[in-house]
Amino acid sequence: MAVKLRPFLKWVGGKRQLLPELRRYYPASIGRYFEPFVGSGAVFFDLLNRDRINGHGAVLGDDNADLIGCYRRVGHSLAEVLAALEPLAEEHARRGRECYLEVRDRRFNPMRAAWRDRGANLDEYPAELAAMLIYLNRTGYNGLFRVNASGEFNVPPGRYDKPKILDRALLTAASQALASPGVTLRHWAFDRVLDEAREGDFVYFDPPYAPVSATANFRAYTGRGFSDRDQETLQRVVIELARRGVNVLLSNSTAASVAGLYENNRDARDAGLGAVRVPARRSINSNATRRGAVEELVVSNVEPPEAAGIL
Ligand SMILES: C[S@@+](CC[C@H](N)C(=O)[O-])C[C@H]1O[C@@H](n2cnc3c(N)ncnc32)[C@H](O)[C@@H]1O
């Protein structure tokens, strides 16, 4: 493959930095691959780079309809997306912040509202919207996707000197990956994975993180939020899949309410799940002093190679 696959969107909680740790839990063989909280898809693209999906197919889901709409258009209407993105990149090079605000308020939000009024059909997500989403993501503040109470995208412009807006080679490679016959893109709630995952499949869960402390409020950045109840539902889904013989991998925060669901938890242990804490860096915090190393919880029923005596 000419271009190394990687996410073409920036995403809060994107997992590129945690990949070396997560790779230890990729199972030796993968039936179908499921990623119910796909975001920018760092693990999906990494598995493809390593030729680990092997034609068994992948189901990528997220409850962000725009994200899934954008992936479908990049997959199946790349030429139209590129044709709309190119002038945006040129205009941004000339007008920067002013261009961002105009695209966000006078073009993206009205077109998105019209699409939603027509029923928010993902097969009809316009290529122009997908292009604008990529543009706003590459140039907006920290790659956030955030909407206000009226559902309008309201992320402020970022401060980038020369943001890379149009990466034709990467988008072409990602398009081929997203449009390949075994790949399905779903707008869904994560627990739907229970309907489909079978023994031998591999599911990677990367939910929005619960805040570790009252000040580190990650949920504010993740749309409608992910409650403690959602975390409990997620734990039951992970346990049920592990009992079925599905290979599961979960990254999550070490907040006490979350860690308690997996560390020293009898149901989790009985289902064969182990939990470890690993150092991780998060970039959501705009305050550089709070950006230091934090821990992340990694839960899986796959034995890493050293534990299995392979290394
Ligand atoms: C931490 S991000 C995933 C980041 C991803 N691993 C990456 O590399 O970019 C969590 C994702 O879960 C999605 N999400 C939030 N609540 C959800 C739900 N109930 N069901 C499915 N997806 C959800 C968010 O839209 C977001 O894209």
The ligand as a Gaussian input file, in Angstrom:
#p B3LYP/6-31G(d) Opt

LIG

0 1
 C      -13.267000       8.604000      22.521000
 S      -14.156000       8.809000      21.027000
 C      -13.489000       7.513000      20.011000
 C      -12.153000       7.901000      19.460000
 C      -11.566000       6.890000      18.485000
 N      -11.078000       5.704000      19.134000
 C      -10.441000       7.546000      17.692000
 O       -9.364000       6.974000      17.554000
 O      -10.675000       8.664000      17.198000
 C      -15.759000       8.255000      21.431000
 C      -16.746000       8.231000      20.272000
 O      -17.966000       7.641000      20.743000
 C      -19.080000       8.275000      20.127000
 N      -20.240000       8.013000      20.998000
 C      -20.645000       8.694000      22.106000
 N      -21.708000       8.097000      22.679000
 C      -21.976000       7.003000      21.907000
 C      -22.962000       5.974000      21.974000
 N      -23.859000       5.950000      22.954000
 N      -22.942000       5.008000      21.016000
 C      -22.031000       5.029000      20.019000
 N      -21.071000       5.986000      19.912000
 C      -21.047000       6.950000      20.841000
 C      -18.632000       9.719000      19.997000
 O      -19.331000      10.362000      18.933000
 C      -17.126000       9.591000      19.708000
 O      -16.869000       9.596000      18.326000

